Each structure stands twice: as C-alpha cells, then as structure tokens.
C-alpha cells in the first residue's frame, strides 16, 4: 500500500455531540470495497444510500461505518466498551455465591437421578450376585464421569453463544460464523464482523475455511444441519414432557416403602396432583422461588452424600472396587443381552446434562464447573456407592433401591426433600424448554407465541403459557397411560439421548469451524461420545414397543410443526423478494407516488430487509392517499443473544430525498426482550432517524470538503477510504446524493441566500445551503410526527399453485395456514391501539 497522506479534520459532530472527534484522519486505498456497500451496525453510524433493484452494485459512495463495534464483535468479547456478559470477571466471593446459586437452576435434573437409576437397571437385568451389583455400579460411575463431567462440564459448556446454551444456541453460533441459514435475509452487516479471527496461518485454519466454504455452498448440507437442529429441539421439548413425569412419579413412588397399604393407582393420582401444582406455579418464575429452591437442593445433595456414607460404613465398603472398569467387562460377560438392556437404565444417571447446558444463561461457566466438580459429582457418586453397598446385602430391594436404602429414622424427611427436589428438577427442564422454544421462534423455526418475562433482573427467565399447559396435558396423559417406571424411564432415555447426539454433532462442527482444534482431538471427541451415545440409544430403542414409543410420536409431531413453519416462512420470504417493487416503477410514479401525500408518518411493517415490498404497491392501489413520510420497518432477529439498544435501528434512504421514504431494520437478538410499547418504539425510531439524517448531512459535507482538495490529491481520486483514528471509515467516490430542490417547503433566509449568491468567491454558501436543507428536512419530520403515526400492516399469505404437488398443497394450504392463523402476530408486542392500525391483506402463489 502506498504511504498515505494525512489531513486534519476537527469536530465533525455538533457542539456537545458525543460522536464528535478532534483528531487526525488518514486517506487510504480501499482494499475491501465490498465491506462498505451495505448496512453497518455500529452505534447508529449507518450507511445512507439509494435502495435499488440491484443493491449489491460496485458503485462507490460515501460511507461511514464508525468504530467497528457490533454484536458479532461482542460475541468475541474483543471490543473495549462493548456490552459483555453480566458475570464476566466476578470476584472470588461472588463466584462462590454464584456457584451455590447454580444448584437451584442448573443441577436439579441431574441431581434427582439416584431416585430411579438402579431401580430401572435391575428391572432390566435382575441381580444374580454381588458381582452384578459391582458391574452395574461401575457402569453408572463411568457414565457419570464420561458424559456429564468430561463431555458437558469440560467441553460442551465452552461452546456457549455469549453465555447462552442449548441446541439452538449452538446452531446460532454456527450460523454466525458461516452462512448456513436457509432463510435468505442475511445482510453483510450481520456477518461481516463475524468472520474468523485470522491470526497465524495453520492447517487447522485452512481446514476451517474449507469446511466453511463447503457448508455455505452446499444447499444439501444446510438442510441436513437444519434437520439435525430441529430434531434436537423436538427432543428437548419431549424432555420437557417426560422429565416431570419421571421425576415426580419416582419420588412419590417412595410411598410404597413407607406405607405398605398404598397401591400404584394412588401413587399415580398423587403424582398427577403434584404435576398440576408444578405447572401452575411455573408462571411465577425462577427468581420468585429462588429462596426455597437453592437451600432445598443443597439439603438434597447433602442428604445423598450423608445416606451414601452411612450405607458404606454400615453395609459393605468393598463396593469402592467398582472404580476398576474391569467389572463392566465382567458384568457384560455374565449377563450379555440383559446387560445391554440395562444400558437404558444406566443412561438415566446422566439425565439432566442437557438441561445443565440449556440453563447456562443464568450463570458463568466457571461457577457451573466448580459446583459440579466439587459438590454435585461427589454427592452423586457417594449416593450411588451407598445404594450399591445396601444392595450387596439386600438383593430383593433392588426394585426401589433409593428409598429402601434410606435409614428408617430419616425416611420421611428424605421423602419430603426428595419430592421437593423432583419438583425443582421438573421446573428446571420446563424452563429450559421455554428458553429453547423462544430461541427457535426468534430465528424462524417455531410459530410465534405469547412470552411472559417473569423477572426484571434476568431477561432469560421466561414463561410461555400455551407451551406450559400443553406440556402439562401431555405429561398427565403420559403418567396416566404409562404408570410403569421402566417404560417412562425408557422414554426418558430416548428423549435425553436424542438431544445428546445432536449436541455432540453440533459441538464437533463448532470444534472444526470455530475453535479450530487439531483434527485428532476432534475425531477422539466425536468417536468416543457419539459411539457411546449410539450404544445407549440402541438399548433404549430395542424396548421402544413397551409404551415408550409415545414419546417418539410426540417428538416427531414437534419436528413436523417446526419443519412446516420453517418451510412456509422460507417460501413466503422468497416470494416477497421476487415480487418486490422495482425502482423504475417508483421513479415513474414520482415523489407523490401517484397519489395524494397526507400529513403524517406511515410505518409499513414487512419482513423484507432489501427492496420495496410488493405489499407497498398494494397499499398505493388500495388507498386514496398515502402518508407524507413512509418508513419501511423490518423486525429482524439476528443470530446473537442480544443486540445493544444503540445498535438496534439501521436506516437508509429509499429513492431521492423528495420522496421521504426510509427503510429501517430493527434488529433483535434471540434473547432480547421486546417489551416496548408503541410510544417508546416510535420515540426511539424517530431519534434514530434524526441521528441518521444529521450524520448523512455530515457525510455530504465531508464529501464536499474532499472535492475541494481533489486537484492536489489526484493520485488518490480513485477508490479511496478515509480512516479516523477511532476506526471510523469513509469511502470517497461518486457523490452520494444528487442535488435537489424541495419545492414543498419554503426556504428561510432567502434574502441572505440571494445576497451571498452575488459573491461567487464566498466559501460559506454551500455550508449554509446544507444547513438549511438539514433543518428543513428535520422540521418536515417533526411536523409529520406531530400529525400522527399510523402502522400499516401488510398481511401476506401464501397458497400453493394449482399445479403444485399434493404434499406441497397439503403443507402450505392447510398445515402452515393453520399455524399462521393461530400464532401471535409480531405487532402484538408493541400494544398498538386499533385506531393507529391499517391492515391490507395480500396472497402470494408459491
């Protein structure tokens, strides 16, 4: 690159403007012109440009990108001053407190597994001797060490998306680093900063780039990845059904030990009552019951450890030999097929591992790891060792191993705390299901539903009424029709292993694509854990005919709903892109758009992020008048957890200034809370629009300054970039906007302008003209705002063409249409009065 020349510019912003700078600027050749052709997301430093039918043209225009701070940089946590995770760099004392608090939210599910693991295992493989107990115990111990500890705590938790966990967070992380989303609404501003942080060339980096290119260029691989994600989400939702059923039924089942006369039907009825109470209090959120949850879980884990130590001392401490994995071999050698069946019960000791990852959003990774390693895992190991020690002398009690091993004096307190722990575990999994569904809906893979935020402090704590009562209904049906712990345990294993396998595949892709780990390490991870999970999965599938097939049917139903919604949304968006209005038509209509421009602002909502939506033409042909200012608003969810408020709105002009048409993209992350009312939204929108217009005027003024020096800097008159010390970038080339005269608004200070025009050598007239033009436009916007804001809603619907395949007609005309009519409309979040709404319907044939 040639040595750049420098030029000082001072105070481009207004007086008192925090965006003003007094520093040196550098002219530099534009090596990456494509990076400045689209929106930039930095602190409302937006790119003004004309909307056109071909928006990706190579024409150079004046661009200011500002400091390169965007949500995608925030994800990398490399930008000073950017929004960071709330729990970053906490003190030691705060970290210990957070670690203690994780008990009530993260570890409830995995902590209740001792209630049922051995009971299910020994029903599938009855005890024939003490060696069988040692073999089963060894299986449980190493399953706990391999899956929850090595896989999830030490590896998977680090694959979070800026603190967010779960299957869809993994998919979002992959989408941000490679363009694999099937919905064609990506902008370069969304992905430009999300590229790999290229540092030192390496074989891992080259491999990552090749995988990225292969994923982006292969439609088949994109579809396979999406199907895997949808399958994982469907299993998470299935977990939300089976976890409460299994946890509550197994805890209440202890009554059979404490009360001899109680029957199974009575146990089922008590479980049904507990489930109804559980789902009824779900709306109060985690924070409101936190004072009870954390101490209860702490007492539960201490109880597990205490009972385990008591049984080890009283019965048989030789069970510690189970840490030798040779006993697993002996177990399979003696029992062969029955031992393989028992794997379906063994995997239950690791249930809750996925909930641990999905609920990560509440706490930092270190706190979760410390709690698991130093409290949860030791207590679980002692609990299983104690049960095995008791069973060494009491083979007949294997059917209800946990409650039978509890000392008689501590039975009822343990029963009480076990039921509380079971309810907490169920609550944690239900909360994880809500979070997963919200993420899916935000990224276009689940119908929009009403979401209630149960905490002002923690945005991740949500409640979805429809899903809550739906899960309750299915759980009740599940408990009443399948009351056997063996069958429910088998269904539990199916749902849990389905999610685990999807997580293994996605984390493997993250290792290759983002972490850029050595291929040998990646292969070891994939082969060991995917092979282990497939082995367990083969065991639970073998027993699927005993009633656990119901959970598979439920998961398939959820998968079908998500697939239909994603498929229909994709077809609808693609059709709207094809039918958008051309700029030639807009120019022919003129600045009045072929109709009367009435005072006021019209906010036209549409999903398009580029071009003028076809529904706008429908408004023009339907209405006798259109508002004097039109803003095409697109609510877009980007694959990041949260978008800072300063980066929320992106603006650009559509057509010439006399048209008074703007495009606005309101960007939200999949964890963002959309709780603004319409007045707040309008205020933020108008403030951002004024900022955009002022910044546009500054850019035009800067462009004029650059033209004054063109004679002395001819060698830089080609494709050039002006770079500020703070990282702001200006591209100098073809003028941004053509000169225009707005005849609708009178020009103030006409005498002063005329007198100044008489002096051609005066350098001030262009500046005054620019200032007058800016003030006229701002005055026009304020007057339009005072006249009122109307929300123009275009309800675009799709129907399959008559010559389409029968299956496509069935999916689009019936299933997708049903989902769309019964889902929540996006405008509902703004609580707009009906007097401010204007709706026009339009049907697209696909």
Secondary structure, 3 states (H helix, E strand, C coil): CCCCCEEEEECCCCCCCCCCCEEEEEEEECCCHHHHCCCCCCCCCCCCCCCCCCCCCCCCCCCECCCCCCHHHHHHCCCCCCCCCCCCCCCHHHHHHHHHHHHHHCCHHHHCHHHCHHHHHHHHCCCCCHHHHHHHHHHHHHHHHHHHHHHHHCCHHHHCECCECCHHHHHHHHHHHCCCCCCCCCCHHHHHHHCCCCCCCCHHHHHHHHHHHHHHHCHHHHHHHHHHHHHHHHHHHHHHHHHHHHHHHHHHCCHHHHCCCCCHHHHHHHHHHHHHHHHHCHHHCCHHHHHHHHHHHHHHHHHHHHHHHHHHHHCCHHHHHHHCCHHHHHHHHHHCHHHHHHHHHHHHHHCCHHHHHHHHHHCCHHHHHHHHHHHHHHHHHHHHHHHHHHHCCCHHHHHHHHHHHCCHHHHHHHHHHHHHHHHHHHHHHHHHHHHHHHHHHHCCCCCCCCCEECCCCCCCCEECHHHHHHHHHHHHHHHHHCCCHHHHHHHHHHHHHHHHHHHHHHHHHHHHHHHCCCHHHHHHHHHHHHHHHHHHHHHHHHCHHHCCHHHHHHHHHHHHHHHHHHHHHHHHHHHHHHCCECHHHHHHHCCCCCCEEEEEEEEEECCCCCCECHHHHHHHHHCCEEEEEEEEEEEEEECCCCCCHHHCEEEEEECCHHHCEEEEEEEEECCCCCCCCHHHHHHHHHHHHHHHHHHHHHHHHHHHHHHHCCCCCHHHCCCEEEEECCCCEEEECCCCCCCCCCCCCCCCCHHHHHHHHCCCCCCCHHHHHHHHHHHHHHHHHHHHHHHCEEEEEEEEEEECCCCCCHHHHHHHHHHHHHHHHHCCCHHHHHCCCHHHEEEEEEEEEC
